[in-house]
Amino acid sequence: MSLNAQEQAKYEELTSLQASGTALKPAQKVELKKLKKKLDQQVASKSEASTSVNTFGKTSSSKESTSTVNPKAIRFVEAERQVLTRRAENLVANNAELVVERLGSIKKANETMLVRAAVLALADMNDEDLVEYMKQAQRNMIG
């Protein structure tokens, strides 16, 4: 998907007009945008062709993630949202120094990080306590 000679000339003409401060007509703007997009795709396809080895020894393009993300949509009831907000606020209010020391910033003590920490805490929880918390969560969802 490269620009042919005619498209290249048109692109150069439009960019020089734009650079000189001349207001482009709407049709010219659209054409310039299409040509830029075509050029960007050309550049992107060339960069995808070159691969590199990341720090984990995998051959990949620079845009490939080194971790797997599996999003889960969770809808929290209002009471759960309030608990998350209050807990994050209390953590910062009561242990701001600890949060900064261990996490690097107060902003890291947010609702998302609390949920992630709770997921990790599940591994340490015994089955009876876990079932009781699940029952409580079920009650919150119903009433």
N, C-alpha and C positions, 0 to 999 in steps of 0.2 A: 504494500500500500504506500507507494512513494508518489511524490508529486511529479507530474510530467512537466515538460518545459513551459507549457502555457500556464499551468497552475502555479508554477514557481515564479514566473514573471508577474502574474496577477498578485500573488502573495507579497512579493517585494514592493510592488506598486502601492498596494493598500497599506502596508506597514510604513512605507516612507511618507505617505499622505498623513497617516495617523501621527507619526513622529514629528512632522512639521507643524502639527497643531491644527490642521484642517479637519473640520467636522465631517465625519463620514456619514453618508446617507444610510438609512436603515438597510437597504439591500446590500450595500457594501459591507456593513457591519456583519450581516449574516454570512456573507461569502468569506470574509476574513475569519470568522469564527469556525466555519467548516474547514477551511484550509489549515488553521492552527490545530484543530482536532485531528485532522489527517496526519499532520506532521508529528503530533504527540504520539499517535498510535504507531507511527513508523519508528520513532525513537524508543518507545516502550518495547516493541517487538525485538529490536536490536539488543536492548539491555536484558531481556528475558533469555535471549539466546546464550548470553555469557553466564556461566554458573560459577559459583565459588563454594569453598568448603567453609562451613561455619565452625564455631568453637566446639561443637559436639561431633565433628567429623562427618557430618552429613553434607552431601552436595545439594545445594539449593539456590534459588534466586534470592535476592536480598529481601523480598517481601514475604517469604515463607516464615511462619511462626515456628518457634522451637518448642512451644508447649501446646497441648491440646485443650481446646475450650469446648465445653459441652453445655451450652446455655440451658437453664431451666427457668421457665416462667413461673414465678410464685406470686400469688396475690395475697397480701397480708390484710387481715382485718384491722380495723382502726385501733383496737386495743393493743395488737402486736406492734403496730407502727409507733404507738406512744411509748411502749416498753423500750423499743430500740432507741428512740430519740432520748428518752430519759436516761437510759443506761449510758449512752455515749456522752451525754452532758455531765452526768455524775462522775464518770470515769475521768473526764478532763478536769472537772472542778476539784476532785479529791486527790488525783494523782497526776497532775500535769507534768511534773518533773520526770516521773517514771515513763509516761507516754513519750515524751520528747527523747529521753535517753534510749529507750528500747525501740521506738518506731521512727524516730527522726523528726517528727513534726506533730503538732496538735491535730492538724487536718487529717492525719492517718486514722484517728479514732473516730470513724464515721459508721453509719449504719451498715454499709456494705461490708466493711472489715469486721464488724461484730458478727454478722451472719456467717462470714467465712470462718471466723474463730469458733463459732458455735458448731459448725460442721466438724471441725477438728476435735472439739471437745466431745463429740458423740463417741469417738473411738475409746475414750477413757471412761465413759458412763456405763454403769451396770445395766443389765436388761430390764430389771424391775423399775428402776428410776426412769429409764427411757420410755417404757410403756406408760408410766404414770404421766409424764410430760406430754406424750402423744395424746392421751386421754383428755388432758387439760386443754390442749390445742384444739381437739375435736369439739369440746364443749364451747370454746370461744367462737368457733366457726358457726355453730348452730344457733347460739343465743347470744 
